Amino acid sequence: MNHSKILKFHDSFINSDGIYLISEYCEDGNLKQYIEKNKRNISKENILQIMMQIRQGLNYLDHLYIIHCDLKPANIYFKKQNDINSLVIGDFGLSQQNEINGYQNRIMGSVGYIAPEILSKEHFYSESCDIYSYGIIFYQLLVNQIEYKDLIDKNYRVFDQQGNFQFDQSITHPTGQIFMSQKCIPILK
């Protein structure tokens, strides 16, 4: 794979200790660390910039018929320090080639980011599973919360079993105003 929003893989090797993958170096950690570090200080502009970059990477994967299957903030890296525009998608250990006749039918991925239709075992993996994870990342950026001990229940209340967005009026900004506006809902659908 060769795209500016995909972590570049260089080589791999096996020895008695295990299997090793060598990729390009990302000097500023991952998106999960960024959210934890910045808490309620992520601007709308930065949220949009982050989401556009992730989308660019997903568009490239879609053109190659690749489903990431484990898209989450911990697998999105900053290549350059203090550079919000240097995001890349990495960790393709669970990714699948999207084949015409069907997809992986076992549940895999990270709790809180797996699409409800996969958990219900009614559907196979498809590009829509990565889009669901993308929506959860957007949601996390909007509410500035990364820890899924608190968000796991909200995750599956926010998106129902059909994958439809259900707006939770209890999610509010510290000022008491509803933080996630109705304008965001069409973006998440």
Backbone as JSON Lines, residues from 0, in Angstrom:
{"i":0,"aa":"M","n":[0.85,-1.17,0.0],"ca":[0.0,0.0,0.0],"c":[0.89,1.23,0.0]}
{"i":1,"aa":"N","n":[0.48,2.2,-0.76],"ca":[1.28,3.41,-0.87],"c":[0.36,4.63,-0.9]}
{"i":2,"aa":"H","n":[0.14,5.21,0.27],"ca":[-0.72,6.38,0.39],"c":[-0.25,7.2,1.58]}
{"i":3,"aa":"S","n":[-0.39,8.51,1.49],"ca":[0.11,9.39,2.55],"c":[-0.63,9.22,3.88]}
{"i":4,"aa":"K","n":[-1.81,8.61,3.89],"ca":[-2.58,8.43,5.12],"c":[-2.59,6.98,5.61]}
{"i":5,"aa":"I","n":[-1.7,6.16,5.05],"ca":[-1.54,4.77,5.45],"c":[-0.1,4.57,5.93]}
{"i":6,"aa":"L","n":[0.07,3.99,7.12],"ca":[1.39,3.72,7.66],"c":[2.15,2.79,6.72]}
{"i":7,"aa":"K","n":[3.36,3.19,6.36],"ca":[4.15,2.41,5.41],"c":[4.82,1.22,6.1]}
{"i":8,"aa":"F","n":[4.67,0.06,5.49],"ca":[5.28,-1.18,5.95],"c":[6.59,-1.35,5.19]}
{"i":9,"aa":"H","n":[7.68,-1.66,5.92],"ca":[8.98,-1.82,5.27],"c":[9.44,-3.27,5.16]}
{"i":10,"aa":"D","n":[9.3,-4.03,6.24],"ca":[9.83,-5.38,6.22],"c":[9.27,-6.17,7.4]}
{"i":11,"aa":"S","n":[9.55,-7.46,7.41],"ca":[9.18,-8.31,8.54],"c":[10.23,-9.39,8.68]}
{"i":12,"aa":"F","n":[10.32,-9.95,9.87],"ca":[11.21,-11.09,10.09],"c":[10.72,-11.9,11.27]}
{"i":13,"aa":"I","n":[11.16,-13.14,11.31],"ca":[10.79,-14.07,12.38],"c":[12.08,-14.56,13.03]}
{"i":14,"aa":"N","n":[12.06,-14.58,14.36],"ca":[13.15,-15.24,15.08],"c":[12.54,-16.02,16.24]}
{"i":15,"aa":"S","n":[13.36,-16.52,17.11],"ca":[12.86,-17.37,18.21],"c":[11.95,-16.62,19.18]}
{"i":16,"aa":"D","n":[12.02,-15.29,19.19],"ca":[11.17,-14.49,20.08],"c":[9.81,-14.16,19.48]}
{"i":17,"aa":"G","n":[9.66,-14.28,18.19],"ca":[8.37,-13.96,17.59],"c":[8.48,-13.41,16.18]}
{"i":18,"aa":"I","n":[7.38,-12.81,15.75],"ca":[7.28,-12.19,14.43],"c":[7.4,-10.69,14.61]}
{"i":19,"aa":"Y","n":[8.19,-10.05,13.78],"ca":[8.41,-8.61,13.89],"c":[8.06,-7.93,12.57]}
{"i":20,"aa":"L","n":[7.37,-6.81,12.68],"ca":[7.03,-6.0,11.52],"c":[7.77,-4.67,11.64]}
{"i":21,"aa":"I","n":[8.32,-4.22,10.55],"ca":[9.04,-2.95,10.56],"c":[8.26,-1.97,9.69]}
{"i":22,"aa":"S","n":[7.86,-0.86,10.31],"ca":[7.1,0.17,9.59],"c":[7.79,1.52,9.77]}
{"i":23,"aa":"E","n":[7.28,2.52,9.08],"ca":[7.84,3.85,9.26],"c":[7.62,4.3,10.7]}
{"i":24,"aa":"Y","n":[8.5,5.16,11.17],"ca":[8.47,5.63,12.54],"c":[7.48,6.79,12.67]}
{"i":25,"aa":"C","n":[6.65,6.73,13.7],"ca":[5.7,7.8,14.0],"c":[6.11,8.4,15.34]}
{"i":26,"aa":"E","n":[6.59,9.61,15.29],"ca":[7.24,10.2,16.47],"c":[6.3,10.82,17.48]}
{"i":27,"aa":"D","n":[5.02,10.94,17.19],"ca":[4.16,11.66,18.14],"c":[2.99,10.83,18.66]}
{"i":28,"aa":"G","n":[3.15,9.52,18.75],"ca":[2.11,8.7,19.37],"c":[0.9,8.49,18.49]}
{"i":29,"aa":"N","n":[-0.23,8.19,19.15],"ca":[-1.44,7.87,18.41],"c":[-2.59,8.79,18.81]}
{"i":30,"aa":"L","n":[-3.7,8.63,18.11],"ca":[-4.87,9.49,18.34],"c":[-5.48,9.27,19.72]}
{"i":31,"aa":"K","n":[-5.41,8.07,20.24],"ca":[-5.91,7.8,21.58],"c":[-5.15,8.66,22.6]}
{"i":32,"aa":"Q","n":[-3.85,8.69,22.49],"ca":[-3.03,9.5,23.39],"c":[-3.34,10.99,23.22]}
{"i":33,"aa":"Y","n":[-3.56,11.4,21.98],"ca":[-3.88,12.8,21.69],"c":[-5.19,13.21,22.37]}
{"i":34,"aa":"I","n":[-6.21,12.34,22.27],"ca":[-7.5,12.64,22.9],"c":[-7.35,12.7,24.42]}
{"i":35,"aa":"E","n":[-6.62,11.75,24.99],"ca":[-6.41,11.74,26.44],"c":[-5.65,12.98,26.9]}
{"i":36,"aa":"K","n":[-4.65,13.37,26.14],"ca":[-3.81,14.53,26.5],"c":[-4.56,15.85,26.38]}
{"i":37,"aa":"N","n":[-5.41,15.97,25.37],"ca":[-6.07,17.25,25.09],"c":[-7.46,17.38,25.69]}
{"i":38,"aa":"K","n":[-8.01,16.3,26.19],"ca":[-9.33,16.28,26.82],"c":[-10.3,17.22,26.11]}
{"i":39,"aa":"R","n":[-10.76,18.24,26.78],"ca":[-11.8,19.12,26.21],"c":[-11.24,20.31,25.43]}
{"i":40,"aa":"N","n":[-10.0,20.18,24.96],"ca":[-9.37,21.29,24.26],"c":[-9.14,21.0,22.78]}
{"i":41,"aa":"I","n":[-9.9,20.1,22.19],"ca":[-9.74,19.81,20.76],"c":[-10.71,20.7,20.0]}
{"i":42,"aa":"S","n":[-10.17,21.55,19.17],"ca":[-11.02,22.49,18.43],"c":[-11.82,21.78,17.35]}
{"i":43,"aa":"K","n":[-12.92,22.42,16.94],"ca":[-13.74,21.87,15.85],"c":[-12.92,21.73,14.58]}
{"i":44,"aa":"E","n":[-12.03,22.7,14.35],"ca":[-11.19,22.66,13.15],"c":[-10.28,21.44,13.18]}
{"i":45,"aa":"N","n":[-9.68,21.15,14.34],"ca":[-8.81,19.99,14.46],"c":[-9.6,18.69,14.32]}
{"i":46,"aa":"I","n":[-10.8,18.65,14.88],"ca":[-11.64,17.46,14.75],"c":[-11.94,17.2,13.27]}
{"i":47,"aa":"L","n":[-12.32,18.23,12.54],"ca":[-12.61,18.07,11.11],"c":[-11.37,17.65,10.34]}
{"i":48,"aa":"Q","n":[-10.21,18.23,10.67],"ca":[-8.95,17.87,10.0],"c":[-8.6,16.41,10.26]}
{"i":49,"aa":"I","n":[-8.76,15.98,11.5],"ca":[-8.5,14.58,11.85],"c":[-9.43,13.66,11.07]}
{"i":50,"aa":"M","n":[-10.71,13.97,11.06],"ca":[-11.68,13.11,10.4],"c":[-11.47,13.07,8.88]}
{"i":51,"aa":"M","n":[-11.09,14.2,8.29],"ca":[-10.82,14.21,6.84],"c":[-9.64,13.32,6.5]}
{"i":52,"aa":"Q","n":[-8.61,13.34,7.33],"ca":[-7.43,12.51,7.06],"c":[-7.74,11.03,7.19]}
{"i":53,"aa":"I","n":[-8.5,10.67,8.22],"ca":[-8.89,9.27,8.38],"c":[-9.72,8.85,7.18]}
{"i":54,"aa":"R","n":[-10.64,9.71,6.75],"ca":[-11.49,9.41,5.59],"c":[-10.65,9.2,4.33]}
{"i":55,"aa":"Q","n":[-9.62,10.03,4.15],"ca":[-8.74,9.86,2.98],"c":[-8.09,8.47,2.99]}
{"i":56,"aa":"G","n":[-7.63,8.06,4.17],"ca":[-7.05,6.72,4.28],"c":[-8.07,5.63,4.0]}
{"i":57,"aa":"L","n":[-9.27,5.79,4.54],"ca":[-10.33,4.8,4.31],"c":[-10.74,4.75,2.83]}
{"i":58,"aa":"N","n":[-10.77,5.89,2.18],"ca":[-11.09,5.92,0.74],"c":[-10.06,5.11,-0.05]}
{"i":59,"aa":"Y","n":[-8.8,5.27,0.31],"ca":[-7.74,4.52,-0.37],"c":[-7.92,3.02,-0.14]}
{"i":60,"aa":"L","n":[-8.17,2.63,1.12],"ca":[-8.39,1.21,1.42],"c":[-9.59,0.67,0.65]}
{"i":61,"aa":"D","n":[-10.64,1.48,0.55],"ca":[-11.83,1.06,-0.18],"c":[-11.5,0.8,-1.65]}
{"i":62,"aa":"H","n":[-10.65,1.63,-2.25],"ca":[-10.26,1.42,-3.65],"c":[-9.47,0.13,-3.83]}
{"i":63,"aa":"L","n":[-8.8,-0.31,-2.76],"ca":[-8.05,-1.57,-2.82],"c":[-8.88,-2.76,-2.31]}
{"i":64,"aa":"Y","n":[-10.15,-2.49,-1.98],"ca":[-11.05,-3.52,-1.44],"c":[-10.52,-4.12,-0.14]}
{"i":65,"aa":"I","n":[-9.95,-3.25,0.72],"ca":[-9.43,-3.68,2.01],"c":[-10.32,-3.14,3.11]}
{"i":66,"aa":"I","n":[-10.69,-4.01,4.04],"ca":[-11.44,-3.61,5.23],"c":[-10.48,-3.68,6.4]}
{"i":67,"aa":"H","n":[-10.32,-2.59,7.13],"ca":[-9.35,-2.54,8.24],"c":[-9.75,-3.49,9.37]}
{"i":68,"aa":"C","n":[-11.02,-3.47,9.76],"ca":[-11.61,-4.35,10.79],"c":[-11.2,-4.03,12.22]}
{"i":69,"aa":"D","n":[-10.3,-3.06,12.43],"ca":[-9.92,-2.69,13.8],"c":[-9.58,-1.2,13.87]}
{"i":70,"aa":"L","n":[-10.38,-0.4,13.19],"ca":[-10.13,1.04,13.19],"c":[-10.52,1.62,14.55]}
{"i":71,"aa":"K","n":[-9.57,2.27,15.19],"ca":[-9.77,2.89,16.51],"c":[-8.65,3.89,16.72]}
{"i":72,"aa":"P","n":[-8.8,4.82,17.67],"ca":[-7.78,5.85,17.88],"c":[-6.38,5.29,18.17]}
{"i":73,"aa":"A","n":[-6.28,4.16,18.82],"ca":[-4.97,3.59,19.12],"c":[-4.25,3.09,17.86]}
{"i":74,"aa":"N","n":[-4.97,2.93,16.74],"ca":[-4.37,2.48,15.48],"c":[-4.24,3.61,14.46]}
{"i":75,"aa":"I","n":[-4.35,4.83,14.92],"ca":[-4.17,6.0,14.06],"c":[-3.03,6.81,14.66]}
{"i":76,"aa":"Y","n":[-1.99,7.0,13.87],"ca":[-0.73,7.55,14.4],"c":[-0.4,8.92,13.83]}
{"i":77,"aa":"F","n":[0.38,9.68,14.61],"ca":[0.93,10.96,14.16],"c":[2.36,10.71,13.71]}
{"i":78,"aa":"K","n":[2.65,10.93,12.43],"ca":[4.0,10.72,11.93],"c":[4.97,11.77,12.45]}
{"i":79,"aa":"K","n":[4.49,13.0,12.57],"ca":[5.37,14.11,12.98],"c":[4.87,14.73,14.27]}
{"i":80,"aa":"Q","n":[5.81,15.15,15.09],"ca":[5.46,15.76,16.37],"c":[4.77,17.1,16.16]}
{"i":81,"aa":"N","n":[3.7,17.31,16.93],"ca":[2.93,18.55,16.9],"c":[2.38,18.89,15.51]}
{"i":82,"aa":"D","n":[2.1,17.88,14.7],"ca":[1.58,18.1,13.36],"c":[0.27,17.34,13.18]}
{"i":83,"aa":"I","n":[-0.83,18.05,13.35],"ca":[-2.17,17.46,13.26],"c":[-2.45,16.91,11.86]}
{"i":84,"aa":"N","n":[-1.68,17.37,10.87],"ca":[-1.89,16.93,9.49],"c":[-1.07,15.7,9.12]}
{"i":85,"aa":"S","n":[-0.41,15.07,10.09],"ca":[0.46,13.93,9.77],"c":[-0.13,12.59,10.17]}
{"i":86,"aa":"L","n":[-1.45,12.5,10.3],"ca":[-2.09,11.26,10.71],"c":[-1.98,10.17,9.64]}
{"i":87,"aa":"V","n":[-1.77,8.93,10.12],"ca":[-1.78,7.76,9.24],"c":[-2.51,6.62,9.95]}
{"i":88,"aa":"I","n":[-3.17,5.78,9.16],"ca":[-3.84,4.6,9.7],"c":[-2.83,3.46,9.69]}
{"i":89,"aa":"G","n":[-2.75,2.73,10.8],"ca":[-1.82,1.6,10.89],"c":[-2.48,0.38,11.5]}
{"i":90,"aa":"D","n":[-1.67,-0.6,11.85],"ca":[-2.07,-1.85,12.46],"c":[-3.12,-2.58,11.62]}
{"i":91,"aa":"F","n":[-2.65,-3.22,10.58],"ca":[-3.53,-3.93,9.66],"c":[-3.59,-5.43,9.96]}
{"i":92,"aa":"G","n":[-3.3,-5.79,11.22],"ca":[-3.26,-7.2,11.6],"c":[-4.57,-7.95,11.45]}
{"i":93,"aa":"L","n":[-5.71,-7.26,11.53],"ca":[-7.01,-7.91,11.37],"c":[-7.66,-7.58,10.02]}
{"i":94,"aa":"S","n":[-6.98,-6.82,9.19],"ca":[-7.6,-6.38,7.94],"c":[-7.9,-7.56,7.03]}
{"i":95,"aa":"Q","n":[-8.88,-7.36,6.17],"ca":[-9.36,-8.4,5.26],"c":[-9.48,-7.84,3.85]}
{"i":96,"aa":"Q","n":[-9.19,-8.68,2.89],"ca":[-9.45,-8.33,1.5],"c":[-10.94,-8.56,1.28]}
{"i":97,"aa":"N","n":[-11.64,-7.55,0.79],"ca":[-13.07,-7.63,0.53],"c":[-13.27,-8.42,-0.75]}
{"i":98,"aa":"E","n":[-13.78,-9.62,-0.62],"ca":[-13.99,-10.48,-1.78],"c":[-15.44,-10.43,-2.22]}
{"i":99,"aa":"I","n":[-15.68,-10.71,-3.44],"ca":[-17.02,-10.62,-4.01],"c":[-18.0,-11.57,-3.32]}
{"i":100,"aa":"N","n":[-17.59,-12.77,-2.98],"ca":[-18.5,-13.79,-2.46],"c":[-18.74,-13.76,-0.96]}
{"i":101,"aa":"G","n":[-18.17,-12.82,-0.24],"ca":[-18.42,-12.78,1.19],"c":[-17.17,-12.39,1.96]}
{"i":102,"aa":"Y","n":[-17.36,-12.13,3.22],"ca":[-16.3,-11.6,4.06],"c":[-16.14,-12.48,5.29]}
{"i":103,"aa":"Q","n":[-15.16,-12.14,6.07],"ca":[-14.91,-12.85,7.33],"c":[-16.19,-12.9,8.15]}
{"i":104,"aa":"N","n":[-16.54,-14.05,8.67],"ca":[-17.78,-14.14,9.43],"c":[-17.56,-14.37,10.93]}
{"i":105,"aa":"R","n":[-16.33,-14.24,11.41],"ca":[-16.1,-14.32,12.85],"c":[-15.96,-12.9,13.4]}
{"i":106,"aa":"I","n":[-16.29,-12.75,14.67],"ca":[-16.2,-11.43,15.28],"c":[-14.75,-11.12,15.61]}
{"i":107,"aa":"M","n":[-14.27,-10.0,15.12],"ca":[-12.91,-9.55,15.42],"c":[-12.9,-8.04,15.44]}
{"i":108,"aa":"G","n":[-11.96,-7.49,16.15],"ca":[-11.87,-6.05,16.29],"c":[-11.8,-5.71,17.76]}
{"i":109,"aa":"S","n":[-11.97,-4.45,18.08],"ca":[-11.88,-3.97,19.45],"c":[-13.26,-3.62,19.97]}
{"i":110,"aa":"V","n":[-13.53,-4.05,21.19],"ca":[-14.82,-3.78,21.82],"c":[-15.09,-2.28,21.78]}
{"i":111,"aa":"G","n":[-16.29,-1.93,21.43],"ca":[-16.68,-0.53,21.33],"c":[-16.57,0.03,19.93]}
{"i":112,"aa":"Y","n":[-15.84,-0.65,19.06],"ca":[-15.66,-0.18,17.68],"c":[-16.24,-1.17,16.67]}
{"i":113,"aa":"I","n":[-16.71,-2.31,17.15],"ca":[-17.27,-3.33,16.25],"c":[-18.72,-2.95,15.93]}
{"i":114,"aa":"A","n":[-19.05,-2.96,14.67],"ca":[-20.4,-2.59,14.23],"c":[-21.44,-3.55,14.82]}
{"i":115,"aa":"P","n":[-22.61,-3.01,15.21],"ca":[-23.66,-3.85,15.81],"c":[-24.09,-5.02,14.94]}
{"i":116,"aa":"E","n":[-24.09,-4.84,13.62],"ca":[-24.52,-5.94,12.75],"c":[-23.54,-7.11,12.8]}
{"i":117,"aa":"I","n":[-22.28,-6.85,13.11],"ca":[-21.31,-7.93,13.27],"c":[-21.55,-8.65,14.59]}
{"i":118,"aa":"L","n":[-21.8,-7.88,15.64],"ca":[-22.08,-8.48,16.95],"c":[-23.34,-9.33,16.92]}
{"i":119,"aa":"S","n":[-24.31,-8.93,16.1],"ca":[-25.54,-9.71,16.0],"c":[-25.36,-10.94,15.12]}
{"i":120,"aa":"K","n":[-24.21,-11.03,14.46],"ca":[-23.87,-12.16,13.58],"c":[-24.84,-12.29,12.41]}
{"i":121,"aa":"E","n":[-25.52,-11.21,12.07],"ca":[-26.45,-11.24,10.95],"c":[-25.79,-10.85,9.63]}
{"i":122,"aa":"H","n":[-24.62,-10.23,9.7],"ca":[-23.95,-9.75,8.49],"c":[-22.47,-10.09,8.55]}
{"i":123,"aa":"F","n":[-21.85,-10.1,7.39],"ca":[-20.42,-10.28,7.29],"c":[-19.74,-8.92,7.29]}
{"i":124,"aa":"Y","n":[-18.43,-8.92,7.46],"ca":[-17.67,-7.68,7.41],"c":[-17.76,-7.07,6.02]}
{"i":125,"aa":"S","n":[-17.88,-5.76,6.0],"ca":[-17.84,-5.0,4.76],"c":[-17.27,-3.63,5.09]}
{"i":126,"aa":"E","n":[-17.18,-2.78,4.08],"ca":[-16.66,-1.43,4.29],"c":[-17.47,-0.67,5.34]}
{"i":127,"aa":"S","n":[-18.75,-1.01,5.46],"ca":[-19.61,-0.31,6.41],"c":[-19.13,-0.51,7.86]}
{"i":128,"aa":"C","n":[-18.42,-1.59,8.13],"ca":[-17.89,-1.82,9.48],"c":[-16.82,-0.79,9.82]}
{"i":129,"aa":"D","n":[-15.98,-0.45,8.85],"ca":[-14.98,0.6,9.07],"c":[-15.66,1.96,9.2]}
{"i":130,"aa":"I","n":[-16.73,2.17,8.47],"ca":[-17.46,3.44,8.58],"c":[-18.09,3.57,9.96]}
{"i":131,"aa":"Y","n":[-18.6,2.48,10.51],"ca":[-19.14,2.52,11.86],"c":[-18.04,2.93,12.85]}
{"i":132,"aa":"S","n":[-16.87,2.3,12.75],"ca":[-15.75,2.64,13.63],"c":[-15.35,4.11,13.45]}
{"i":133,"aa":"Y","n":[-15.37,4.57,12.22],"ca":[-15.08,5.97,11.9],"c":[-16.06,6.89,12.64]}
{"i":134,"aa":"G","n":[-17.34,6.53,12.64],"ca":[-18.35,7.31,13.35],"c":[-18.11,7.33,14.85]}
{"i":135,"aa":"I","n":[-17.68,6.21,15.41],"ca":[-17.39,6.15,16.84],"c":[-16.2,7.04,17.18]}
{"i":136,"aa":"I","n":[-15.19,7.06,16.32],"ca":[-14.04,7.94,16.53],"c":[-14.49,9.4,16.5]}
{"i":137,"aa":"F","n":[-15.35,9.73,15.55],"ca":[-15.89,11.09,15.45],"c":[-16.64,11.45,16.74]}
{"i":138,"aa":"Y","n":[-17.46,10.54,17.19],"ca":[-18.22,10.72,18.43],"c":[-17.27,10.96,19.6]}
{"i":139,"aa":"Q","n":[-16.2,10.15,19.69],"ca":[-15.25,10.32,20.78],"c":[-14.59,11.69,20.73]}
{"i":140,"aa":"L","n":[-14.23,12.15,19.56],"ca":[-13.63,13.46,19.43],"c":[-14.6,14.56,19.85]}
{"i":141,"aa":"L","n":[-15.87,14.39,19.48],"ca":[-16.88,15.39,19.83],"c":[-17.13,15.48,21.33]}
{"i":142,"aa":"V","n":[-17.14,14.35,22.0],"ca":[-17.4,14.36,23.45],"c":[-16.11,14.36,24.25]}
{"i":143,"aa":"N","n":[-14.97,14.31,23.54],"ca":[-13.65,14.34,24.17],"c":[-13.51,13.29,25.25]}
{"i":144,"aa":"Q","n":[-13.87,12.07,24.93],"ca":[-13.78,10.99,25.89],"c":[-13.29,9.75,25.18]}
{"i":145,"aa":"I","n":[-12.28,9.1,25.72],"ca":[-11.69,7.95,25.06],"c":[-11.93,6.65,25.82]}
{"i":146,"aa":"E","n":[-12.1,6.72,27.13],"ca":[-12.17,5.51,27.95],"c":[-13.49,4.79,27.74]}
{"i":147,"aa":"Y","n":[-13.42,3.56,27.25],"ca":[-14.63,2.84,26.93],"c":[-15.27,2.14,28.11]}
{"i":148,"aa":"K","n":[-14.68,2.25,29.28],"ca":[-15.39,1.74,30.45],"c":[-16.68,2.54,30.61]}
{"i":149,"aa":"D","n":[-16.62,3.82,30.28],"ca":[-17.78,4.7,30.38],"c":[-18.57,4.75,29.08]}
{"i":150,"aa":"L","n":[-17.89,4.66,27.96],"ca":[-18.56,4.85,26.67],"c":[-19.13,3.57,26.07]}
{"i":151,"aa":"I","n":[-18.72,2.41,26.54],"ca":[-19.14,1.18,25.9],"c":[-20.66,1.05,25.81]}
{"i":152,"aa":"D","n":[-21.37,1.36,26.89],"ca":[-22.83,1.29,26.83],"c":[-23.39,2.35,25.92]}
{"i":153,"aa":"K","n":[-22.82,3.55,25.98],"ca":[-23.3,4.63,25.11],"c":[-23.07,4.27,23.65]}
{"i":154,"aa":"N","n":[-21.97,3.58,23.36],"ca":[-21.65,3.19,22.0],"c":[-22.83,2.47,21.36]}
{"i":155,"aa":"Y","n":[-23.38,1.5,22.05],"ca":[-24.45,0.72,21.47],"c":[-25.82,1.31,21.72]}
{"i":156,"aa":"R","n":[-25.88,2.38,22.47],"ca":[-27.13,3.13,22.55],"c":[-27.13,4.22,21.49]}
{"i":157,"aa":"V","n":[-25.96,4.71,21.13],"ca":[-25.86,5.75,20.12],"c":[-26.25,5.18,18.75]}
{"i":158,"aa":"F","n":[-25.78,3.97,18.42],"ca":[-26.12,3.33,17.17],"c":[-26.94,2.08,17.49]}
{"i":159,"aa":"D","n":[-28.14,1.99,16.96],"ca":[-28.98,0.85,17.26],"c":[-28.57,-0.37,16.43]}
{"i":160,"aa":"Q","n":[-29.26,-1.48,16.58],"ca":[-28.9,-2.72,15.91],"c":[-28.93,-2.62,14.39]}
{"i":161,"aa":"Q","n":[-29.69,-1.68,13.86],"ca":[-29.73,-1.49,12.41],"c":[-28.65,-0.51,11.95]}
{"i":162,"aa":"G","n":[-27.84,-0.01,12.9],"ca":[-26.79,0.93,12.55],"c":[-27.28,2.35,12.42]}
{"i":163,"aa":"N","n":[-28.53,2.63,12.84],"ca":[-29.07,3.97,12.77],"c":[-28.62,4.78,13.99]}
{"i":164,"aa":"F","n":[-28.33,6.02,13.76],"ca":[-27.88,6.89,14.84],"c":[-29.06,7.26,15.73]}
{"i":165,"aa":"Q","n":[-28.86,7.12,17.04],"ca":[-29.86,7.5,18.03],"c":[-29.26,8.61,18.89]}
{"i":166,"aa":"F","n":[-29.74,9.82,18.75],"ca":[-29.17,10.95,19.47],"c":[-29.48,10.87,20.95]}
{"i":167,"aa":"D","n":[-28.43,10.89,21.77],"ca":[-28.57,10.83,23.22],"c":[-28.56,12.26,23.76]}
{"i":168,"aa":"Q","n":[-29.71,12.76,24.14],"ca":[-29.83,14.14,24.61],"c":[-29.08,14.38,25.92]}
{"i":169,"aa":"S","n":[-28.66,13.32,26.61],"ca":[-27.96,13.51,27.89],"c":[-26.49,13.86,27.71]}
{"i":170,"aa":"I","n":[-25.96,13.74,26.49],"ca":[-24.56,14.09,26.27],"c":[-24.48,15.6,26.14]}
{"i":171,"aa":"T","n":[-23.84,16.23,27.08],"ca":[-23.79,17.69,27.08],"c":[-22.37,18.21,27.22]}
{"i":172,"aa":"H","n":[-22.18,19.41,26.81],"ca":[-20.94,20.15,26.97],"c":[-20.84,20.6,28.42]}
{"i":173,"aa":"P","n":[-19.63,20.85,28.95],"ca":[-19.5,21.28,30.34],"c":[-20.34,22.52,30.69]}
{"i":174,"aa":"T","n":[-20.65,23.35,29.7],"ca":[-21.44,24.55,29.96],"c":[-22.92,24.21,30.13]}
{"i":175,"aa":"G","n":[-23.28,22.97,29.87],"ca":[-24.67,22.56,30.01],"c":[-25.42,22.56,28.69]}
{"i":176,"aa":"Q","n":[-24.83,23.11,27.64],"ca":[-25.49,23.11,26.34],"c":[-25.26,21.76,25.68]}
{"i":177,"aa":"I","n":[-26.18,21.36,24.86],"ca":[-25.99,20.11,24.14],"c":[-24.77,20.29,23.24]}
{"i":178,"aa":"F","n":[-23.8,19.39,23.42],"ca":[-22.52,19.52,22.72],"c":[-22.6,18.99,21.29]}
{"i":179,"aa":"M","n":[-23.25,17.87,21.11],"ca":[-23.34,17.3,19.79],"c":[-24.61,17.82,19.13]}
{"i":180,"aa":"S","n":[-24.45,18.76,18.25],"ca":[-25.61,19.41,17.67],"c":[-26.31,18.53,16.64]}
{"i":181,"aa":"Q","n":[-27.54,18.89,16.35],"ca":[-28.3,18.16,15.34],"c":[-27.61,18.2,13.99]}
{"i":182,"aa":"K","n":[-26.75,19.21,13.76],"ca":[-26.03,19.3,12.49],"c":[-25.05,18.16,12.31]}
{"i":183,"aa":"C","n":[-24.56,17.56,13.42],"ca":[-23.61,16.45,13.34],"c":[-24.28,15.16,12.95]}
{"i":184,"aa":"I","n":[-25.54,15.01,13.22],"ca":[-26.23,13.74,13.0],"c":[-26.15,13.28,11.54]}
{"i":185,"aa":"P","n":[-26.4,14.14,10.54],"ca":[-26.29,13.65,9.16],"c":[-24.88,13.2,8.8]}
{"i":186,"aa":"I","n":[-23.86,13.79,9.4],"ca":[-22.49,13.39,9.13],"c":[-22.24,11.98,9.63]}
{"i":187,"aa":"L","n":[-22.83,11.63,10.76],"ca":[-22.62,10.31,11.36],"c":[-23.44,9.22,10.69]}
{"i":188,"aa":"K","n":[-24.48,9.58,9.96],"ca":[-25.34,8.56,9.33],"c":[-24.67,7.96,8.12]}
